Amino acid sequence: MIRKASIERKTRETQVSCTLNLDGTGAYEVSTRIRFLDHMLELFSKHSLVDLSLDAKGDVDVDDHHTVEDVGVVIGKCVDKALGDKAGINRYGSAHVPMDDSLARCVVDLSGRGYCVFNAEFSRAKINDLSSEMIEHFFRSLAENLKANVHIELLYGKNNHHRAEAIFKSFALALRDAVSKNPRVTGVQSTKGSL
């Protein structure tokens, strides 16, 4: 069974549509009207091997907050929907990713409980057209709607672009591992019998 899902979210502030395939090859078509966020989502797709088609229109003339938040919400819901009952998946994933001067670590547990720990700081208020503070908000929104524990830590780094890229790539690799099917896992990877 191919694990695909589509979600559309419309509010007075944003309109976001997303289709993804967890068993893809990392193909992407992304437009959020926030170019740096597009770049981060493209590399997320490429390195997670999740095919991602995402279009977001929001009130970016006011701020980038609503668009970034709702993109996180929709991607989280979409991955959760595509996972179905989570039978046979690894459940856990972790990765360290270097990006030149920066090193990030991400650990994911598809536990059914949304929680995000984000330990990273940026030395500039914006990276191109994305507010640096919105990177944490994106992952918090995603984790809550994916119903996953997501722990992200920037271990070190100087360049803000490299910091952000290491974070998104480490999340991509950790998620790729967590959603992967494991032939040794029967049912769900939990003593409770459900996730």
Secondary structure as the mmCIF struct_conf table of DSSP 4:
data_model
#
loop_
_struct_conf.conf_type_id
_struct_conf.id
_struct_conf.beg_label_comp_id
_struct_conf.beg_label_asym_id
_struct_conf.beg_label_seq_id
_struct_conf.end_label_comp_id
_struct_conf.end_label_asym_id
_struct_conf.end_label_seq_id
STRN STRN1 LYS A 4 LYS A 10
BEND BEND1 ARG A 12 GLU A 13
STRN STRN2 THR A 14 ASN A 21
TURN_TY1_P TURN_TY1_P1 LEU A 22 ASP A 23
BEND BEND2 GLY A 24 GLY A 24
BEND BEND3 GLY A 26 GLY A 26
STRN STRN3 TYR A 28 SER A 31
BEND BEND4 ARG A 33 ARG A 33
HELX_RH_AL_P HELX_RH_AL_P1 ARG A 35 SER A 48
TURN_TY1_P TURN_TY1_P2 LEU A 49 LEU A 49
STRN STRN4 ASP A 51 GLY A 58
TURN_TY1_P TURN_TY1_P3 VAL A 60 VAL A 62
BEND BEND5 ASP A 64 ASP A 64
HELX_RH_AL_P HELX_RH_AL_P2 HIS A 65 LEU A 83
TURN_TY1_P TURN_TY1_P4 GLY A 84 ASP A 85
TURN_TY1_P TURN_TY1_P5 ALA A 87 GLY A 88
STRN STRN5 ILE A 89 ILE A 89
STRN STRN6 TYR A 92 MET A 99
TURN_TY1_P TURN_TY1_P6 ASP A 100 ASP A 101
STRN STRN7 SER A 102 ASP A 109
BEND BEND6 GLY A 112 GLY A 112
STRN STRN8 TYR A 115 ASN A 119
BEND BEND7 SER A 123 ALA A 125
STRN STRN9 LYS A 126 ILE A 127
TURN_TY1_P TURN_TY1_P7 ASN A 128 ASP A 129
STRN STRN10 LEU A 130 SER A 131
TURN_TY1_P TURN_TY1_P8 SER A 132 SER A 132
HELX_RH_AL_P HELX_RH_AL_P3 GLU A 133 LEU A 146
TURN_TY1_P TURN_TY1_P9 LYS A 147 LYS A 147
STRN STRN11 ASN A 149 TYR A 156
BEND BEND8 LYS A 158 LYS A 158
HELX_RH_AL_P HELX_RH_AL_P4 ASN A 160 VAL A 179
BEND BEND9 SER A 180 SER A 180
STRN STRN12 LYS A 181 LYS A 181
TURN_TY1_P TURN_TY1_P10 PRO A 183 ARG A 184
BEND BEND10 GLY A 187 GLY A 187
BEND BEND11 GLN A 189 SER A 190
TURN_TY1_P TURN_TY1_P11 THR A 191 LYS A 192
BEND BEND12 GLY A 193 GLY A 193
#
